[in-house]
Amino acid sequence: MIVRSIDHKVETEPRVKDHDKGFMKRNTLLEKILLKVEERHPGCIYAGHKALQVRFKNNQAWTTYETKAPQSAIISHSCDLLVGADGVNSIVRRYVALKSDSRQYGHMTAYRFLIHSPTEELLKESQGKWNMCVSESIHSPSYHISNFDESLNVVVLEYDGKPPSYPRRATFLELQEVARRSNLSFILMLLETEDITDIMCYSTFHIDCEPWCQSNAVLIGDAAHAYGPLTAKMANLAINDAHSLAVLLNHRAKLNLSQEQILNEWEKIQRPKFEVTKIRTLRHLQLYMPSMRAIMSFLWKYFPNFTLRYFQSIFAYDYEVQSCILKGTSSLGIMGIMGITIADPLFAYAKRCINDVVYFIGIGIFAIILLQQFLATLKEN
């Protein structure tokens, strides 16, 4: 990892030497998934339609939606189970999350752009590293999309930037102004030396609702939970939602549970995963709040290794792939989470630091005792 600030740089080599960093374009992933589904189940997927209304009747979910142009029409379908994966602006959520439905601006505006043909200098600098600029109110990682080509996907995140809005195209001048007012020299260098395309602007939203399911409908992904991109985990959690749901539904007969019971068990498994991601995303977000900038600049400047270890600890977890309910128990203290036992990274890191201090104090006391015994032995002799 490379962390750049305005006046210094901290470098650590990645633990694993791997040219594929694990990043990919979401639309490419979605296209591949849709193609695979169409191959196995022709005609079962209709994309690009807009949901208008959901009704529950006779143990069925009835969905009314508008088909896409040019043959636009309003039609309805019924099904045993409706899966609402329609994002932060979910229509399905209105009919499922009957207890609470919170949708709040996430205080982050994201600018994304592509560099299809980066210069050799930029490729050499970014290869095998995750590059991050840290300035007064923005951080901006630059990373490879995948290992199939040399394209770079760059993200600039501005705290309390533009007013919240739907995804839209942004201009080159708008992106340049963001980089200038936050003194992001790395991004300004990219804008001056590289061919920039596909500039988009997104507002981040926090979605927290309850419940995630009814007897004939379930919410997954951003439709159920969203808390910004700062832990780079939400897309993973959406895929994990779908996989865990499929595992449980496929083992419904083995578990001897009704569909409604399966959905309730699924929510019990998945909700702790979101709660962990939410608190860790919040701790990351707090690093860029205006009230924290002076403190963080001081820590990065005078205690870079200490700050870097805390920064890295925020991301040091992942989701269990196999359903916990089928294994009977979770592998750690937090159900469905691997790599940590404490959800809040601030408390976890504080506990780790205290343990380290206690350890070194214990070593010091032990060394003093040994020295006293050694001196006592010398006196006796």
Secondary structure as GFF3:
##gff-version 3
##sequence-region A 1 381
A	DSSP	beta_strand	2	4	.	.	.	ID=ss1
A	DSSP	beta_strand	9	11	.	.	.	ID=ss2
A	DSSP	alpha_helix	26	40	.	.	.	ID=ss3
A	DSSP	beta_strand	50	57	.	.	.	ID=ss4
A	DSSP	beta_strand	60	66	.	.	.	ID=ss5
A	DSSP	beta_strand	74	79	.	.	.	ID=ss6
A	DSSP	beta_strand	82	84	.	.	.	ID=ss7
A	DSSP	alpha_helix	93	96	.	.	.	ID=ss8
A	DSSP	beta_strand	100	115	.	.	.	ID=ss9
A	DSSP	alpha_helix	120	126	.	.	.	ID=ss10
A	DSSP	beta_strand	131	134	.	.	.	ID=ss11
A	DSSP	beta_strand	138	144	.	.	.	ID=ss12
A	DSSP	beta_strand	152	159	.	.	.	ID=ss13
A	DSSP	beta_strand	168	169	.	.	.	ID=ss14
A	DSSP	alpha_helix	172	181	.	.	.	ID=ss15
A	DSSP	alpha_helix	185	193	.	.	.	ID=ss16
A	DSSP	beta_strand	197	210	.	.	.	ID=ss17
A	DSSP	beta_strand	213	214	.	.	.	ID=ss18
A	DSSP	beta_strand	217	219	.	.	.	ID=ss19
A	DSSP	three_ten_helix	221	223	.	.	.	ID=ss20
A	DSSP	beta_strand	225	227	.	.	.	ID=ss21
A	DSSP	alpha_helix	234	250	.	.	.	ID=ss22
A	DSSP	alpha_helix	252	255	.	.	.	ID=ss23
A	DSSP	alpha_helix	259	286	.	.	.	ID=ss24
A	DSSP	alpha_helix	290	302	.	.	.	ID=ss25
A	DSSP	alpha_helix	304	314	.	.	.	ID=ss26
A	DSSP	beta_strand	318	319	.	.	.	ID=ss27
A	DSSP	alpha_helix	324	327	.	.	.	ID=ss28
A	DSSP	beta_strand	337	338	.	.	.	ID=ss29
A	DSSP	alpha_helix	345	380	.	.	.	ID=ss30
###
